[in-house]
Amino acid sequence: MTAEAQPGWEGRPDGAEAQPGWGARPQPGWGAQPDQAVDSLGALEWPAERLGDALEALATQSSLGPRAVAAPVPTAGHLRSADALGAWIDQAAAYLGVEAEPIAARYDEIGEALLRVAPALVWLRDGGAPRFLALVGRRGRDLAALRADRSTARVPVEAIAGRICRPIEAQVLPEIERVLARAAVQPRRRGRARRALLHERLGPVIVDGIWSLRLPPGAPLARQALAARIPRRLLGLLAAHASAYTLWILVWMTVGRSILDDHLDEGWLVAGALLLATVVPLRQLMAWLSGLVAIDSSALVKQRLLSGALALDAEEVRSEGAGRFLGRVIESEAIEGLAMGGGVAAVASAFELAAAVAVLAQGAAGAIHALLLVAWAVLVVALCVRFYRRRARWTAARLAMTHDLIERLVGHRTRLAQERHGRWHHGEDEALAQYVLRSRDIDRSQIEIGALMPRGWLIAGIIGLLPPFLAGTASAGAYAVALGGVLLASRALQGLSGGLSSLASAAIAWEQVSTLFQAAARGGPPPPPLPPDAGRSPARARGQEAAGGPVGAGDARDVEARAVVLEAHELSFRHKGRARPAVVDVSVRIAAGDRILLEGPSGGGKSTLSALLSGLRAPDAGLLLLNGLDRHMLGAAAWRRRVAAAPQFHENHVLAGTFAYNLLMGRRWPPRPDDLAEAEEICHELGLGELLGRMPGGLEQVVGETGWQLSHGERSRLYIARALLQGAEVVVLDESFAALDPETLERALRCVLRRARTLVVIAHP
């Protein structure tokens, strides 16, 4: 986006000349000058105390179907910082049954970002009371903003972009004005120069405060499809297909009548040409609608599968092998193409088949010919059922081989060192032979369905014409109609065979991914948003304010200030498939500022207890409270924001990305400058400064499987830093110091004790 393409973003200071741009296409109620357009947004702004009403109205106007509940109201504590406001909007949207996705964009891309995010809530920050805009949709380069009376007004995107960026621009505009004055830039060129300098200075700056509303991935699929307008487009696609097919039959009738009458009537030929020309735009419309349906449906499926994968319980994830997960990913790709393409093709072919039956009934053989087609279609369906069974057996064999292959690749080094060479390929020949056998069966079924049945119908259809032909009772026109019906039926059977086989393959793939699909809908409706200090006792709040931060374990105000943060009463948990519980009747009270060391033998339930405390697992029995509230009241996401955990080494990962991303993924991304500064500071405190010095990119160095390789100890300290940077009330470290030498251990421990407000460390004796 160039500066010239977005006039008026500069937030013209007093005394500067007016810049053209919005005056070229004035809107009712908007002036021609940029600042007049920006200032007139005041009639569309929602005050902070009505933010809940704005969310509810925006969700209703956008057909997201919010819950019929009272709109939540933010408190003054929620408006103190951007993080508190973002957390409140996230919880309020979930309470209403929608999802608020925070959006951040570069300064020079904010206009295009606004055109893509509606429906969205926009935070207007100019130093005064917080105000908000509710954007419902777009039309061209205008955005529809929602008024308090729920009517809408069209606003140029440049006006909203300029209003959002005005506080950022105000920081550099005085300096830019001095540069322009010193350079003696002519007044008529000053606006363009100002915009260019603003984009040069502020182009990479990240602008946030935008939340895009959408249905959560776990919402009922019917609601998601309606919100994405998929049913409407599907009906349009089917209507276009039916119209095109009907016109094609009419073309056949008009041209065929002229030929059979042995008289080429010019009027019939012109009518046929016009009908044929009408088919072309209809087919273009079909291609466009099918593309829209495929893209939107694919996005819904991918979003829900990803959400379901993230919603899986830790025990479910642990019980699955890497190969099985890869198999599910492969099958999820099959669902998108096969289900949509196969479903549309099957429905369209069913319509064509019905039309072919009607045509055959009017032909030389009459009803007998039509019944023969129906019987042939039933045979095709029966063969598709057999294809489904063979495809299911073939898929099972393929996924078993995939699982075995991935497990062998993951454990390749172990096998090289410990397994005898003669057993490296044990069982592979048997599995391959079984797979080849299943592949041969499915290939035969595909040949039967895709080739033999449509072409076999041509022979059967012509044979069906023999009785009237031998009897000599039909006219030439009746034979022509019957032959046309046979050809139409052949095409319909070919589409029906392909559509049903695709649907069968999609149904088999669904069996593999249904667990992920259904996991996205877990959990009931969340509670309304809580005040920022909910669950914190006044004594604890007073103690922290007096101390200027978290209260330590040895503080003089020990009893009064150190209120209980995390408490458990008779917790019990048993792993799935095991008779013996891992945790039985455990009770613990953790106060603010506590430093707790939990020791015990291997298999004693230490890691299970840490997973319970950090919200990674839900207890089977007992009561677990954080600041006096249970997990249901806070919600799983809010619980994990308040209790940060660094699981054991084998359950933690360095993701393929930058070192900064791996550090700050639990805090905020993209990061702010202060986030990066704190991350670097903690790295130096943990002894990772030498590592940062070795890496050419520093914090921006790509690490993980495809990037810079980290040692065991470096990974452990990365996991510790990741937990500390989340700023949680409680930090749980599960054997995080086991890979460190004594000197590094002492240094890392000092950092953790200084940074963590409340600390639980799990270690072996």
C-alpha positions in Angstrom: 0.0 0.0 0.0 1.5 3.3 -1.1 1.2 6.6 0.7 -0.7 8.0 -2.3 -3.3 5.2 -2.2 -4.2 6.1 1.4 -4.6 9.9 1.7 -5.4 11.6 4.9 -3.8 9.1 7.3 -1.4 11.6 8.6 -3.9 13.2 11.1 -3.2 16.8 9.9 -2.0 19.1 12.7 -3.6 22.4 13.3 -2.6 25.0 10.7 -1.6 22.5 8.1 -3.3 22.6 4.7 -6.2 20.2 3.8 -5.4 17.2 1.8 -7.7 15.8 -0.9 -8.8 12.3 -1.0 -12.0 11.8 0.8 -13.7 14.8 -0.7 -13.7 13.1 -4.1 -16.4 10.8 -3.0 -18.2 12.4 0.0 -20.6 10.4 2.1 -23.7 11.8 3.7 -22.7 13.5 7.0 -19.0 13.5 6.2 -17.1 16.6 5.2 -14.6 16.8 2.3 -11.7 17.4 4.6 -9.8 14.5 6.2 -10.0 15.8 9.7 -13.7 16.6 9.4 -14.3 12.9 8.3 -12.2 11.6 11.2 -13.9 13.8 13.8 -17.4 12.9 12.7 -16.8 9.3 13.8 -17.8 10.5 17.2 -21.5 9.8 16.3 -20.6 6.2 15.8 -18.4 5.6 18.8 -19.5 3.4 21.7 -18.4 4.3 25.2 -16.5 1.8 27.4 -19.5 1.3 29.7 -21.5 0.0 26.7 -18.8 -2.2 25.3 -20.8 -5.4 26.2 -23.8 -4.0 24.3 -21.6 -3.2 21.3 -20.4 -6.8 21.3 -23.9 -8.2 21.5 -25.2 -5.8 18.8 -22.3 -6.5 16.5 -22.8 -10.3 16.9 -26.5 -10.0 16.2 -26.2 -7.7 13.2 -23.6 -10.1 11.7 -25.9 -13.1 12.0 -23.6 -14.9 14.5 -26.5 -15.8 16.7 -25.3 -14.7 20.2 -26.7 -16.3 23.3 -29.8 -14.6 24.8 -28.0 -13.4 28.0 -27.5 -10.0 29.6 -24.6 -8.2 28.0 -21.6 -8.0 30.3 -20.3 -4.7 31.6 -16.5 -4.0 31.9 -15.2 -2.5 35.1 -12.6 0.2 35.5 -10.0 -2.5 36.2 -10.5 -4.0 32.7 -9.8 -0.6 31.1 -6.5 0.0 32.9 -4.3 -1.8 30.3 -4.5 -3.3 26.8 -3.9 -6.8 28.2 -6.8 -6.5 30.8 -9.1 -5.2 28.1 -8.2 -7.9 25.6 -8.8 -10.6 28.2 -12.2 -9.1 29.1 -13.3 -8.9 25.4 -12.2 -12.5 24.9 -14.2 -13.7 27.9 -17.2 -11.5 27.1 -17.3 -12.8 23.5 -17.1 -16.4 24.7 -20.0 -15.7 27.2 -22.1 -14.4 24.3 -21.2 -17.6 22.3 -18.8 -16.0 19.8 -15.1 -15.7 19.5 -13.1 -12.4 19.4 -9.8 -12.9 17.5 -7.2 -10.1 18.2 -5.9 -8.6 15.0 -2.6 -6.7 14.7 -1.3 -5.1 11.5 1.5 -2.9 10.3 0.8 0.8 10.1 1.2 0.8 6.4 -1.3 -2.1 6.1 -3.9 -1.1 8.5 -6.4 0.0 5.8 -6.3 -3.3 4.0 -6.5 -5.2 7.3 -9.7 -3.3 8.3 -11.3 -4.3 5.0 -10.8 -8.0 5.8 -11.7 -8.2 9.5 -15.4 -7.2 9.7 -17.4 -7.9 11.8 -14.9 -6.3 14.2 -14.5 -4.2 17.3 -12.0 -1.3 17.1 -10.5 0.4 20.1 -10.0 4.2 19.6 -7.2 5.5 21.8 -6.5 9.2 21.9 -5.6 9.7 25.6 -9.2 10.3 26.7 -11.9 7.8 27.8 -11.7 4.6 25.8 -14.1 4.6 22.8 -15.0 1.8 20.3 -16.3 1.3 16.8 -18.4 -1.7 15.8 -17.7 -2.6 12.1 -20.4 -4.8 10.6 -19.2 -5.3 7.0 -17.7 -3.6 3.9 -18.9 -2.4 0.6 -16.1 -1.5 -1.8 -13.7 0.6 0.2 -16.3 1.7 2.7 -17.0 0.1 6.1 -20.4 -0.2 7.7 -20.2 1.1 11.3 -22.9 0.3 13.8 -24.6 3.1 15.7 -25.9 2.8 19.3 -29.5 2.5 17.9 -28.2 -0.4 15.8 -28.5 1.4 12.5 -25.4 1.5 10.2 -23.5 4.2 8.4 -21.0 3.8 5.6 -17.6 5.2 6.4 -14.5 5.4 4.2 -11.8 3.0 5.4 -9.3 5.9 5.3 -11.3 7.8 8.0 -11.2 4.8 10.4 -7.6 4.1 9.6 -6.7 7.7 10.3 -8.6 7.7 13.6 -6.8 4.5 14.7 -3.4 5.8 13.8 -3.7 9.3 15.1 -2.2 8.6 18.5 0.8 6.9 16.8 1.2 9.7 14.3 1.1 12.4 17.0 4.4 11.1 18.4 6.3 11.9 15.2 4.3 14.6 13.5 6.0 17.6 15.3 9.4 16.4 14.1 8.1 15.8 10.6 6.6 19.3 10.5 9.9 20.8 11.6 11.7 18.8 8.8 9.2 20.0 6.2 9.5 23.6 7.4 13.3 23.5 7.4 13.3 22.0 3.9 11.0 24.7 2.6 8.7 22.2 1.0 6.0 23.9 -1.1 2.5 23.9 0.4 1.0 22.0 -2.5 3.6 19.2 -2.1 3.7 19.2 1.7 0.8 16.7 2.2 2.4 14.1 -0.1 5.8 14.6 1.6 4.2 14.3 5.0 2.5 11.0 4.1 5.7 9.6 2.7 7.7 10.5 5.8 5.0 9.0 8.0 5.0 5.8 6.1 8.8 5.7 6.2 8.9 6.3 10.0 5.9 4.3 11.1 5.5 1.6 8.3 6.8 -1.3 10.4 5.0 -0.2 13.6 2.4 -2.8 14.8 -1.1 -1.4 15.3 -3.4 -3.5 17.6 -6.7 -2.9 19.4 -8.8 -4.7 16.7 -10.9 -7.8 17.5 -12.6 -9.7 14.7 -15.8 -11.5 15.7 -16.6 -15.0 14.4 -18.3 -18.2 15.6 -16.0 -20.3 17.7 -14.7 -23.5 16.0 -16.7 -25.6 18.4 -20.0 -24.1 17.5 -22.5 -26.3 15.7 -21.6 -26.9 12.2 -25.0 -25.8 10.9 -24.5 -22.4 12.5 -21.0 -22.1 11.1 -22.3 -23.0 7.6 -25.1 -20.5 7.8 -22.7 -17.7 9.0 -20.4 -18.5 6.0 -23.5 -18.5 3.7 -22.6 -21.9 2.4 -26.2 -23.3 2.2 -27.3 -20.2 0.2 -24.4 -20.7 -2.3 -25.1 -24.5 -2.5 -28.7 -23.8 -3.4 -27.5 -21.3 -6.0 -25.0 -23.9 -7.4 -27.7 -26.5 -7.7 -30.2 -24.1 -9.2 -27.6 -23.0 -11.8 -26.8 -26.6 -12.5 -30.5 -27.5 -12.9 -31.0 -24.5 -15.2 -28.0 -25.3 -17.3 -29.1 -28.9 -17.7 -32.6 -28.0 -18.6 -31.4 -25.5 -21.2 -29.1 -28.2 -22.6 -32.1 -30.6 -23.0 -34.1 -27.8 -24.7 -31.1 -27.2 -27.1 -31.2 -30.9 -27.9 -35.0 -30.8 -28.5 -35.0 -27.7 -30.7 -32.1 -28.8 -32.9 -33.2 -32.5 -33.0 -36.7 -31.5 -34.0 -35.4 -29.6 -37.0 -33.2 -32.5 -38.1 -35.9 -35.2 -37.6 -38.5 -33.2 -39.5 -36.0 -33.1 -42.4 -36.4 -29.3 -42.5 -33.9 -27.0 -41.0 -36.1 -24.2 -39.8 -34.1 -21.0 -39.3 -36.1 -20.0 -36.3 -35.5 -23.2 -34.4 -31.8 -23.0 -35.2 -31.6 -19.5 -33.8 -33.5 -20.5 -30.7 -31.1 -23.4 -30.2 -28.1 -21.1 -30.6 -29.6 -18.6 -28.0 -30.2 -21.4 -25.5 -26.7 -22.7 -26.0 -25.3 -19.2 -25.5 -27.2 -19.0 -22.2 -25.6 -22.2 -20.9 -22.1 -20.6 -21.0 -22.7 -17.9 -18.3 -24.6 -20.4 -16.2 -21.5 -22.7 -16.3 -19.3 -19.8 -15.3 -21.6 -19.1 -12.4 -21.4 -22.8 -11.4 -17.6 -22.7 -11.4 -17.6 -19.5 -9.3 -20.1 -20.8 -6.8 -18.4 -24.2 -6.5 -15.1 -22.4 -5.8 -16.6 -20.3 -3.1 -18.3 -23.3 -1.4 -15.1 -25.3 -1.6 -12.9 -22.5 -0.1 -15.3 -21.7 2.7 -16.0 -25.3 3.6 -12.3 -26.1 3.6 -11.7 -23.2 6.0 -14.4 -24.4 8.3 -13.1 -27.9 8.4 -9.5 -26.9 8.9 -10.4 -24.5 11.7 -12.5 -27.0 13.5 -9.9 -29.8 13.2 -7.2 -27.6 14.5 -9.3 -26.5 17.4 -10.2 -30.1 18.1 -6.6 -31.1 18.1 -5.8 -28.4 20.6 -8.8 -29.3 22.8 -7.7 -33.0 23.2 -6.9 -34.1 26.7 -3.3 -34.7 27.5 -4.0 -38.4 28.1 -5.6 -38.7 24.7 -2.6 -37.2 23.0 -0.2 -39.4 24.9 -2.1 -42.6 24.0 -1.8 -41.8 20.3 1.4 -42.4 18.3 2.9 -39.9 15.9 2.0 -42.1 13.0 -1.6 -42.2 13.9 -1.7 -38.4 14.1 -0.1 -38.2 10.7 -2.7 -40.6 9.3 -5.4 -38.4 10.7 -3.9 -35.3 9.1 -3.8 -37.2 5.7 -7.4 -38.3 6.0 -8.5 -34.7 7.0 -7.2 -33.6 3.6 -9.3 -36.2 2.0 -12.5 -35.0 3.7 -12.3 -31.5 2.2 -12.0 -32.5 -1.4 -13.9 -35.7 -1.4 -16.9 -34.7 0.7 -17.5 -31.4 -1.1 -16.7 -32.5 -4.6 -18.4 -35.9 -4.1 -21.5 -34.5 -2.5 -22.2 -31.8 -5.1 -21.4 -34.3 -7.9 -23.8 -36.9 -6.4 -26.7 -34.5 -6.0 -26.2 -33.1 -9.5 -26.0 -36.5 -11.0 -29.1 -37.6 -9.1 -30.9 -34.7 -10.8 -29.5 -35.6 -14.2 -30.6 -39.3 -13.6 -34.1 -38.2 -12.8 -34.2 -36.1 -16.0 -32.9 -39.1 -18.0 -35.6 -41.4 -16.6 -38.2 -38.8 -17.7 -36.7 -38.6 -21.2 -36.5 -42.4 -21.5 -40.1 -42.8 -20.5 -41.1 -40.6 -23.5 -38.9 -42.6 -25.8 -39.5 -45.7 -28.0 -39.3 -48.3 -25.2 -41.3 -46.2 -22.7 -41.6 -47.2 -19.1 -39.6 -50.4 -19.5 -36.6 -48.4 -20.6 -36.9 -46.1 -17.6 -37.2 -49.1 -15.2 -34.1 -50.6 -16.7 -32.2 -47.3 -15.9 -33.5 -47.4 -12.3 -32.3 -51.0 -11.9 -28.9 -50.1 -13.4 -28.6 -47.2 -10.9 -29.4 -49.5 -8.0 -26.6 -51.8 -9.2 -24.2 -48.9 -9.2 -25.1 -48.1 -5.6 -24.6 -51.7 -4.6 -21.1 -51.6 -6.2 -20.3 -48.4 -4.4 -21.2 -50.1 -1.1 -18.8 -52.9 -1.9 -16.2 -50.2 -2.8 -16.8 -48.6 0.6 -16.0 -51.9 2.4 -12.8 -52.5 0.4 -11.7 -48.9 0.8 -12.1 -49.2 4.6 -9.9 -52.3 4.7 -7.3 -50.6 2.4 -7.3 -47.4 4.5 -6.7 -49.5 7.7 -3.7 -51.3 6.1 -2.3 -48.0 4.8 -2.6 -46.2 8.1 -1.0 -49.1 10.0 1.9 -49.0 7.6 2.2 -45.2 8.1 2.1 -45.5 11.8 4.8 -48.2 11.7 7.0 -46.1 9.4 6.8 -43.0 11.5 7.6 -44.9 14.7 10.6 -46.5 13.0 11.8 -43.1 11.8 11.4 -41.5 15.2 13.3 -44.4 16.9 15.8 -44.8 14.1 18.9 -43.9 16.3 17.7 -46.2 19.1 17.3 -49.1 16.6 20.7 -48.5 15.1 22.3 -48.7 18.6 20.3 -51.4 20.3 18.2 -53.6 17.8 19.8 -56.4 15.9 20.3 -55.8 12.2 18.3 -58.9 11.3 15.1 -57.6 12.9 15.2 -54.1 11.3 12.7 -55.1 8.6 10.7 -57.7 10.6 7.1 -57.8 9.5 7.5 -55.4 6.6 7.0 -58.0 3.8 3.8 -59.3 5.4 2.4 -55.7 5.7 3.3 -54.9 2.1 1.7 -58.1 0.8 -1.5 -57.3 2.7 -1.5 -53.7 1.3 -1.0 -54.9 -2.3 -3.9 -57.3 -1.9 -6.1 -54.6 -0.6 -5.0 -52.2 -3.4 -5.8 -54.8 -6.0 -9.3 -55.2 -4.6 -9.9 -51.4 -4.5 -8.6 -51.0 -8.1 -11.0 -53.6 -9.3 -13.9 -51.8 -7.6 -12.8 -48.4 -9.1 -12.8 -49.9 -12.6 -16.2 -51.4 -12.1 -17.7 -48.2 -10.8 -15.9 -45.6 -12.9 -15.6 -47.4 -16.3 -17.7 -50.6 -16.7 -21.0 -49.3 -15.3 -21.3 -46.1 -17.3 -20.1 -47.7 -20.5 -22.0 -50.9 -19.8 -25.2 -48.9 -19.6 -24.7 -47.8 -23.2 -24.9 -51.4 -24.3 -27.8 -52.2 -21.9 -29.7 -49.0 -23.1 -29.3 -50.0 -26.8 -30.4 -53.5 -26.0 -33.5 -52.1 -24.4 -34.5 -50.6 -27.7 -34.6 -54.0 -29.5 -38.2 -54.9 -28.5 -39.8 -51.9 -30.1 -37.4 -52.0 -33.0 -38.3 -55.6 -33.8 -41.9 -54.9 -33.4 -41.7 -51.8 -35.6 -44.1 -49.9 -33.4 -42.1 -46.7 -32.7 -41.4 -43.6 -34.9 -38.1 -42.2 -35.8 -38.6 -39.3 -33.3 -39.3 -41.7 -30.5 -36.0 -43.6 -31.2 -34.1 -40.3 -31.2 -35.6 -39.3 -27.8 -34.7 -42.8 -26.5 -31.1 -42.5 -27.8 -30.8 -39.0 -26.3 -32.0 -40.4 -22.9 -29.5 -43.2 -23.1 -26.6 -40.7 -23.6 -27.9 -38.5 -20.8 -28.2 -41.4 -18.5 -24.6 -42.5 -19.3 -23.3 -39.1 -18.3 -25.4 -39.1 -15.2 -24.2 -42.6 -14.2 -20.6 -41.5 -14.6 -21.1 -38.5 -12.3 -23.1 -40.6 -9.8 -20.4 -43.3 -9.7 -17.6 -40.7 -9.1 -19.7 -38.8 -6.5 -20.7 -41.9 -4.5 -17.1 -43.3 -4.5 -15.8 -39.9 -3.3 -18.5 -39.8 -0.6 -17.5 -43.3 0.5 -13.9 -42.3 0.8 -14.9 -39.2 2.7 -17.0 -41.4 5.1 -13.9 -43.6 5.8 -11.7 -40.6 6.4 -14.4 -39.2 8.7 -14.0 -42.3 11.0 -10.3 -41.3 11.5 -10.8 -37.5 12.1 -14.2 -37.5 13.9 -12.4 -37.5 17.3 -10.7 -34.3 16.4 -13.9 -32.8 14.9 -16.0 -33.6 18.0 -13.3 -32.5 20.5 -13.7 -28.9 19.3 -17.2 -28.8 20.8 -16.2 -29.9 24.3 -17.1 -27.8 27.3 -20.3 -26.0 28.2 -21.0 -22.3 28.0 -18.4 -20.1 29.8 -19.4 -18.0 32.8 -19.6 -14.2 32.4 -16.3 -12.2 32.5 -15.0 -11.7 36.0 -13.5 -8.5 37.4 -9.7 -8.4 37.1 -9.2 -8.8 40.9 -11.9 -11.6 41.3 -10.9 -14.1 43.9 -8.1 -11.9 45.4 -8.6 -11.0 49.0 -8.3 -7.4 50.1 -5.5 -8.4 52.5 -3.5 -9.8 49.7 -4.1 -6.8 47.4 -3.1 -4.4 50.2 0.1 -6.4 50.9 1.2 -6.4 47.2 0.5 -2.7 46.8 2.5 -1.9 49.9 5.4 -4.0 48.9 5.3 -2.8 45.3 5.0 -6.3 43.9 4.6 -9.9 44.9 5.1 -10.8 48.6 8.0 -13.1 49.4 7.9 -16.1 51.7 9.9 -14.3 54.3 8.0 -11.0 54.3 7.2 -9.3 57.6 3.6 -9.1 56.6 3.6 -12.9 56.2 0.2 -13.9 57.7 -2.1 -11.1 56.5 -0.6 -10.3 53.1 0.1 -13.9 51.8 -3.4 -15.0 51.0 -4.0 -18.5 49.6 -3.6 -18.5 45.8 -4.1 -22.1 44.9 -5.7 -24.8 47.1 -6.7 -28.4 46.6 -9.0 -30.5 48.7 -8.8 -34.3 48.4 -7.8 -34.4 44.8 -7.9 -37.8 43.1 -7.0 -38.8 39.5 -6.6 -42.1 37.7 -5.1 -42.4 34.2 -7.4 -44.0 31.6 -7.0 -47.7 31.4 -5.2 -48.1 34.7 -6.6 -49.7 37.8 -4.5 -47.8 40.3 -5.0 -44.0 40.7 -1.9 -41.8 40.3 -3.2 -39.2 42.9 -5.3 -40.0 45.9 -6.9 -37.6 48.3 -4.2 -34.9 48.0 -4.8 -31.6 49.8 -2.5 -28.6 49.5 -2.6 -24.8 50.2 -0.2 -22.5 48.2 0.0 -18.9 49.4 1.2 -15.9 47.4 5.0 -15.8 47.4 5.4 -19.5 48.5 8.4 -21.5 47.1 7.5 -25.2 47.3 9.7 -28.1 46.4 7.8 -31.3 45.7 10.0 -34.4 45.8 9.2 -38.1 45.5 10.2 -41.3 43.7 9.5 -41.9 40.0 5.9 -43.0 39.3 4.8 -41.4 42.6 2.3 -39.0 40.9 4.4 -35.7 41.0 3.9 -34.9 37.3 0.2 -35.8 37.5 -0.3 -33.5 40.4 1.5 -30.6 38.6 -0.7 -31.2 35.6 -3.8 -31.0 37.8 -2.5 -27.8 39.5 -1.7 -26.1 36.1 -5.1 -27.1 34.6 -3.7 -29.5 32.0 -5.8 -32.3 33.5 -9.1 -32.2 35.3 -9.4 -34.1 38.6 -11.7 -37.1 38.9 -12.7 -36.1 42.4 -12.0 -33.3 44.8 -12.0 -29.5 44.7 -9.3 -27.3 43.1 -9.6 -23.5 43.6 -7.5 -20.6 42.2 -8.0 -17.4 44.1 -11.2 -18.9 45.5 -12.7 -19.8 42.0 -12.8 -23.3 40.4 -11.9 -24.2 36.9 -15.5 -23.9 35.6 -15.9 -20.4 36.8 -12.5 -19.2 35.4 -12.5 -21.3 32.3 -9.6 -23.5 31.1 -7.9 -20.7 29.2 -8.1 -18.2 32.0 -6.7 -20.8 34.5 -3.7 -21.5 32.3 -3.0 -17.8 32.0 -2.8 -17.6 35.8 -0.9 -20.8 36.3 2.1 -21.3 33.9 3.7 -24.7 33.7 6.9 -26.1 32.2 6.2 -29.8 31.7 8.8 -32.5 31.7 11.4 -32.4 28.9 9.8 -35.1 26.8 6.5 -33.3 26.9 7.9 -29.9 25.9 8.9 -28.8 22.5 10.9 -26.2 20.6 8.7 -25.3 17.7 10.1 -24.5 14.2 10.3 -20.7 14.4 12.4 -17.9 15.8 13.9 -18.1 19.3 11.8 -15.1 20.2 8.6 -16.9 19.2 9.5 -19.9 21.3 10.1 -17.6 24.2 7.0 -15.4 23.9 4.4 -17.8 22.4 2.6 -18.0 25.7 2.7 -14.3 26.3 1.9 -12.3 23.1 2.6 -12.5 19.4 3.6 -10.4 17.6 5.6 -9.0 20.5 6.1 -5.4 21.7 9.5 -3.9 22.2 9.2 -4.3 26.0 8.4 -8.0 25.5 11.5 -8.6 23.5 13.6 -6.6 26.0 12.3 -8.7 29.0 12.8 -11.9 27.1 16.5 -11.0 26.4 17.0 -10.0 30.0 15.7 -13.3 31.3 17.8 -15.2 28.8 20.9 -13.5 30.2 19.9 -14.2 33.7 19.4 -17.9 32.9 22.9 -18.1 31.2 21.6 -18.1 27.7 23.5 -14.9 26.8 26.4 -16.9 25.2 23.9 -18.7 23.1 22.3 -15.5 21.8 25.8 -14.2 21.0 26.6 -17.3 18.9 23.4 -17.2 16.9 23.7 -14.8 14.0 20.1 -13.7 14.2 20.0 -13.4 18.0 16.4 -13.6 19.2 15.3 -13.7 15.5 17.3 -16.8 14.8 15.2 -19.7 13.5 15.5 -22.7 15.9 13.8 -26.1 16.0 14.1 -29.1 13.8 14.9 -27.1 10.7 17.0 -24.3 12.3 19.6 -23.8 15.0 20.0 -26.9 17.1 19.8 -26.4 20.9 21.4 -28.6 23.5 19.5 -30.4 26.2 20.4 -27.8 28.8 19.6 -24.9 26.5 16.2 -26.3 25.8 15.5 -26.7 29.5 16.3 -23.1 30.1 14.2 -22.0 27.1 11.2 -23.8 28.7 11.9 -22.1 32.0 12.1 -18.7 30.3 8.9 -19.4 28.4 7.0 -20.1 31.7 8.4 -17.0 33.4 7.6 -14.7 30.5 3.9 -15.5 30.8 3.7 -13.4 33.9 1.4 -15.9 35.7 0.6 -15.8 39.4 1.9 -19.4 39.9 4.8 -21.0 38.0 5.1 -24.9 38.1 8.4 -26.3 36.9 8.4 -30.1 36.4 12.0 -31.4 36.6 13.2 -28.3 34.7 16.6 -28.3 36.4 17.6 -31.9 35.9 19.8 -31.3 32.8 21.8 -28.4 34.2 25.3 -28.5 35.7 25.6 -27.2 39.3 26.9 -23.7 38.3 24.2 -23.2 35.7 21.6 -24.7 38.1 22.5 -22.1 40.7 22.2 -19.3 38.2 18.9 -20.4 36.8 17.5 -21.0 40.3 18.3 -17.4 41.3 16.5 -16.1 38.3 13.4 -18.2 38.9 13.3 -17.3 42.6 13.5 -13.6 41.7 11.1 -13.7 38.8 8.3 -16.1 39.9 5.6 -14.6 42.1 4.7 -18.1 43.5 6.7 -21.1 42.6 6.3 -24.9 42.7 9.3 -27.0 41.7 9.1 -30.8 41.1 12.3 -32.7 41.4 13.7 -36.1 42.3 15.2 -36.4 45.8 
